[in-house]
Amino acid sequence: MQTDNTTVDAAEVAKFEAMAAEWWDPTGKFKPLHMMNPVRLDYITRQIAAEFDRDLSGEKPFAGLRLLDIGCGGGLLCEPMARLGAEVVGVDAAPRNIPVAQTHAEQSGLQIDYRHDTAEAMAAAGEKFDVVLNMEVVEHVSDPLAYLTACHDLLKPGGLHLCSTINRNAKSFAMAIVGAEWVMRWLPKGTHEWSKFITPDELYELIRKAGMTPVDRKGYVFNPVSWQWSISARDLSVNYVTAALRPE
Ligand SMILES: C[S@@+](CC[C@H](N)C(=O)[O-])C[C@H]1O[C@@H](n2cnc3c(N)ncnc32)[C@H](O)[C@@H]1O
């Protein structure tokens, strides 16, 4: 993997390298992502279906779409996208994630092209995708604008970029760091740095500067009583997701 001229933050990637074996343990260090997966998959699937005019009641509705999951981790999103028929490339800067993801895909009978690489190197090589999934990564890179510009370059004209991250405010500090890391211990302490969190307006501005047009944003909201996540049009105060298009 080429590491010069990338937005990889070695200290951030090392945190994920140390947890790689736990990707598919729903009670392990990636429990929050497993808990969020149904709600974020619902959002992702609907956005892709709407943008590319696909009927989700069909057998392989995403057939013919080339999808990149950048910062794919163990493949929690790659696998459902492959099941829906997309041609999936999963890329991560942490080398240990790749064999973990490959082994799980093989056991699941899925064809997924997993690679240890960076967005910048892939963009420089001229790779192009209909969809770029960029979920929970932008808060871990050294230069969000350069990273998002590489994501833009990886899209075909008219392509869809889906990006989720964590808002930066007192509530997100209380929920994502004190709650998730210190109290619930869902994640190891230090997984997130509050100063690297990005507000929804800042992310929209970065997406625009990277050459894309934001088209939607929603919050993911955790209800501690029902212990469920849901999508909210109004509450983007902690976790949220954005959709944007590369202009034709
Ligand atoms: C919080 S995890 C999210 C994993 C996956 N996107 C998901 O939502 O299930 C962040 C992942 O991004 C990877 N990562 C961090 N910086 C990266 C970069 N610059 N390029 C590619 N992957 C990166 C980490 O190794 C880690 O696997």
The ligand as an ORCA input file, in Angstrom:
! r2SCAN-3c Opt
* xyz 0 1
  C     -15.075      3.144     12.958
  S     -14.398      2.059     11.799
  C     -15.730      1.980     10.616
  C     -15.745      0.711      9.822
  C     -16.856      0.589      8.777
  N     -16.844      1.719      7.856
  C     -18.194      0.499      9.437
  O     -18.853      1.542      9.577
  O     -18.600     -0.597      9.825
  C     -13.207      3.061     10.951
  C     -12.379      2.267      9.935
  O     -11.703      3.190      9.090
  C     -10.382      2.728      8.874
  N      -9.605      3.898      8.497
  C      -9.185      4.917      9.284
  N      -8.564      5.846      8.535
  C      -8.616      5.395      7.259
  C      -8.175      5.916      6.017
  N      -7.553      7.083      5.943
  N      -8.412      5.205      4.887
  C      -9.045      4.014      4.952
  N      -9.470      3.468      6.105
  C      -9.279      4.161      7.228
  C      -9.996      2.068     10.175
  O      -8.925      1.173     10.017
  C     -11.305      1.394     10.556
  O     -11.387      0.092     10.033
*
